[in-house]
């Protein structure tokens, strides 16, 4: 069962390297949280991946696996109402899931594409690619630090902070400063055509288009911007610092999905406002205002 008790997360820092040729991400996920009670141990949700090291407040911690639970025992107990930091170093080949009723048997989660990866984790696949408190009520801010081959690019939630190249590798840093449920987190790797613009109302608008789709990126930016500005007039101010879309070519998937700030479109999208409206509406209803648990859907 997803979600864990005894603490409340406030920030995730995901530092990952991903090589599309091997399909193996590796790195360290760091979670800042506050204990809600005295803890001698606690759990994170993580499916399948190999864990090599865990630290709590900088000190090595012991850990065991119990199904999808990563059970962590810190060297010293954690006190109620006191923040702590847990860092998990891990690697492996995340496996996409297929048992969500909303995807009708399609793969979701960490899904491999011809030039990288597409990540759409609703409702319960965040734990297939990073350790977390994977419950829709446990929102936190996120930093993504993702290193990929220099001929690839990374698109994630929130704002692109930096891109640095070193030799044949490029590292992208993105921040999502608005609290976000784990199932809305995404990092998408590919040979994108990237466009950075602004909506007519001035909201930063970042769109990534797989060039094999034959879609004009400028048209996609115009469409996402027009929808965002229209809904801001209908529903109230846009709740996040940027908007946009990710249009990827995954021929075996039929999937459009909300991810916070940057919905994913994988089948049949024409980069027109009508195509993007549903998922962008979720930025207000489903992302900013969201369920306390999945029984409310």
C-alpha positions in Angstrom: 0.0 0.0 0.0 1.4 3.4 -1.0 2.1 6.1 1.6 3.8 5.9 4.9 3.2 7.2 8.4 5.4 8.9 11.0 6.7 11.8 9.0 5.7 14.5 6.4 8.0 15.2 3.4 8.7 18.7 2.3 11.3 18.5 -0.4 12.8 16.0 -2.8 16.1 16.5 -4.5 16.6 13.9 -7.3 20.1 13.7 -8.7 20.1 11.1 -11.5 22.3 10.1 -14.4 20.5 8.4 -17.3 22.1 6.6 -20.3 19.4 5.8 -22.9 21.5 3.1 -24.4 21.5 1.0 -21.2 18.1 2.0 -19.8 19.7 2.4 -16.3 19.2 5.6 -14.3 21.5 5.9 -11.2 21.9 8.4 -8.5 20.7 9.7 -5.2 17.3 10.7 -4.0 17.3 13.0 -1.0 14.2 13.8 1.0 13.7 16.5 3.6 11.0 15.6 6.0 9.7 16.2 9.5 8.9 13.4 12.0 5.4 13.6 13.3 6.3 11.2 16.2 9.4 9.6 17.7 10.7 7.2 15.1 13.1 4.3 15.5 12.6 3.3 11.8 10.5 4.5 8.9 9.5 3.4 5.3 9.8 4.8 1.8 8.0 3.4 -1.2 10.4 1.9 -3.8 9.7 -0.9 -6.3 12.4 -3.1 -7.8 15.4 -0.9 -7.9 18.8 -1.7 -6.3 19.7 0.3 -3.2 23.4 0.6 -2.4 23.5 3.1 0.4 21.1 5.0 2.8 22.1 7.9 5.1 19.9 9.8 7.6 21.2 13.2 8.6 24.5 12.3 6.9 25.1 9.1 8.9 24.9 5.6 7.4 21.6 3.9 8.1 20.7 0.2 7.8 17.9 -0.8 5.5 15.9 -3.8 4.4 13.3 -4.5 1.6 9.8 -5.6 2.3 7.8 -5.8 -0.9 7.7 -2.2 -2.2 8.7 -0.8 1.1 12.3 0.3 1.8 12.5 0.0 5.6 15.1 2.3 7.0 16.6 2.2 10.5 18.7 5.3 11.4 21.7 5.1 13.7 19.9 7.3 16.2 16.2 7.6 16.7 14.3 10.6 15.2 12.4 13.0 17.4 8.9 14.2 16.9 8.6 17.6 15.2 12.3 17.7 14.2 13.3 17.8 10.5 15.6 15.1 9.1 17.2 14.3 5.8 17.3 10.8 4.2 19.4 10.1 1.1 19.1 6.9 -0.9 21.6 5.9 -3.5 20.2 3.5 -6.1 20.2 2.3 -9.6 18.4 -0.2 -11.9 16.1 -0.4 -14.8 12.6 0.9 -13.8 9.8 -1.3 -15.1 6.7 0.4 -16.4 3.4 -0.6 -14.8 0.2 -1.8 -16.7 -2.5 -2.3 -14.0 -4.0 1.2 -13.8 -7.7 1.3 -14.7 -7.3 4.7 -16.2 -4.8 3.5 -18.9 -6.7 0.4 -20.1 -3.7 -1.8 -20.1 -1.2 0.7 -21.5 2.2 1.0 -19.9 2.7 3.9 -17.6 5.4 5.1 -15.2 8.9 5.0 -16.5 8.4 4.2 -20.2 11.3 3.8 -22.6 11.2 5.5 -26.0 13.4 5.3 -29.0 15.5 8.3 -27.9 15.1 8.3 -24.1 12.3 8.0 -21.7 8.8 9.4 -20.9 7.6 9.4 -17.4 3.9 9.5 -16.5 3.3 8.0 -13.1 -0.4 8.5 -12.2 -1.6 7.0 -10.0 1.0 4.8 -8.3 4.1 4.5 -10.3 6.4 7.1 -8.8 7.9 4.4 -6.6 9.1 2.6 -9.7 11.7 5.3 -10.3 12.4 7.1 -7.1 12.0 6.4 -3.3 9.3 8.5 -1.8 6.2 8.8 0.4 4.0 7.9 -2.6 0.6 9.2 -1.5 -1.4 11.9 -3.2 -1.8 13.9 0.0 2.0 14.1 0.7 3.0 17.1 -1.5 6.5 18.4 -1.5 8.6 20.7 -3.6 11.1 19.2 -6.0 14.6 19.7 -7.5 15.6 17.6 -10.5 19.3 17.3 -11.4 19.5 15.0 -14.4 22.6 14.2 -16.4 22.2 12.7 -19.9 24.3 12.4 -23.1 24.8 15.9 -24.6 22.7 15.1 -27.7 19.7 14.6 -25.4 17.7 17.1 -23.4 15.7 16.9 -20.2 12.3 18.3 -19.6 10.8 18.2 -16.0 8.3 19.9 -13.8 8.7 23.6 -12.9 11.4 25.9 -14.1 14.7 25.2 -15.9 17.3 26.6 -13.6 20.5 25.7 -15.5 22.0 23.5 -18.3 25.7 22.7 -18.1 27.7 20.6 -20.5 30.9 18.7 -19.5 32.4 16.7 -22.3 29.8 14.4 -23.8 27.3 14.9 -20.9 24.8 17.6 -20.1 23.2 18.3 -16.7 19.8 19.9 -16.4 18.5 21.4 -13.2 14.8 22.1 -12.8 12.9 23.4 -9.7 9.2 22.9 -8.9 8.7 25.4 -6.1 5.0 24.7 -5.6 4.2 21.6 -3.5 3.5 18.6 -5.8 2.2 15.1 -5.3 4.7 12.4 -6.2 2.5 11.0 -9.0 2.7 14.3 -10.9 6.5 14.3 -11.0 8.1 13.7 -14.4 11.5 13.8 -16.1 11.4 13.3 -19.9 14.6 12.6 -21.9 14.8 12.8 -25.7 16.1 14.7 -28.7 13.6 17.4 -28.2 12.8 20.5 -30.2 12.5 22.9 -27.2 10.7 26.2 -27.2 10.7 28.7 -24.3 8.2 31.5 -24.6 5.6 33.4 -22.6 1.8 33.4 -22.8 0.1 36.7 -23.6 -0.3 37.2 -19.9 3.4 36.8 -19.3 3.5 33.2 -17.9 6.7 31.3 -18.9 5.7 28.6 -21.4 8.1 25.7 -22.0 7.2 23.1 -24.7 9.2 20.0 -25.8 8.3 18.3 -29.1 9.7 15.1 -30.5 10.8 16.1 -34.0 9.6 12.8 -35.4 6.0 13.9 -34.8 6.2 16.6 -37.4 4.6 19.2 -35.1 5.6 22.8 -35.3 6.9 23.7 -31.8 5.9 27.3 -32.2 2.3 26.1 -32.7 2.5 24.0 -29.6 3.7 27.0 -27.5 0.9 29.2 -28.9 -1.7 26.5 -28.1 -0.5 25.8 -24.5 -0.3 29.6 -23.9 -3.7 30.3 -25.2 -5.3 27.6 -23.1 -3.5 28.6 -20.0 -4.5 32.3 -20.3 -8.1 31.4 -21.1 -8.4 29.1 -18.1 -6.7 31.8 -15.9 -9.7 34.1 -16.8 -12.2 31.3 -16.2 -10.8 29.6 -13.0 -8.6 32.2 -11.4 -4.9 33.0 -11.6 -2.6 30.3 -12.9 -1.3 28.4 -9.8 2.3 27.7 -10.9 5.3 29.6 -12.1 5.3 28.1 -15.7 3.2 26.2 -18.1 3.7 24.1 -21.2 3.5 20.6 -22.7 5.6 17.6 -23.6 4.7 16.0 -26.9 6.5 12.7 -27.3 6.5 9.9 -29.9 5.6 6.6 -28.2 3.8 4.7 -30.9 2.7 1.9 -28.7 1.0 4.1 -26.1 -2.3 6.0 -26.2 -1.8 8.4 -23.3 -2.5 12.0 -22.4 -1.7 12.8 -18.8 -1.5 15.7 -16.4 1.9 16.3 -14.9 2.3 19.5 -12.8 3.2 22.5 -15.1 3.9 20.4 -18.1 1.3 17.7 -19.2 2.4 14.8 -21.4 0.8 14.0 -24.7 1.7 10.8 -26.4 -0.9 10.0 -29.0 -2.8 11.9 -31.6 -2.1 15.4 -30.3 -2.2 18.1 -33.0 -0.8 20.9 -30.9 -4.1 22.7 -30.9 -5.9 24.3 -27.9 -8.7 21.7 -28.0 -6.2 18.9 -27.7 -4.4 20.4 -24.8 -7.4 21.8 -22.8 -8.2 18.8 -20.7 -4.8 18.2 -19.2 -4.0 21.9 -18.7 -7.3 22.3 -16.8 -5.9 19.8 -14.4 -3.3 22.4 -13.3 -6.1 24.0 -11.3 -8.2 20.9 -10.6 -6.1 17.8 -9.8 -2.7 19.4 -9.3 -3.1 22.7 -7.4 -6.3 21.5 -5.8 -6.0 17.7 -5.4 -7.4 14.7 -3.7 -6.6 13.7 -0.1 -6.6 10.1 -1.2 -7.6 8.0 -4.3 -11.0 7.2 -3.0 -12.0 10.8 -3.8 -11.6 10.3 -7.5 
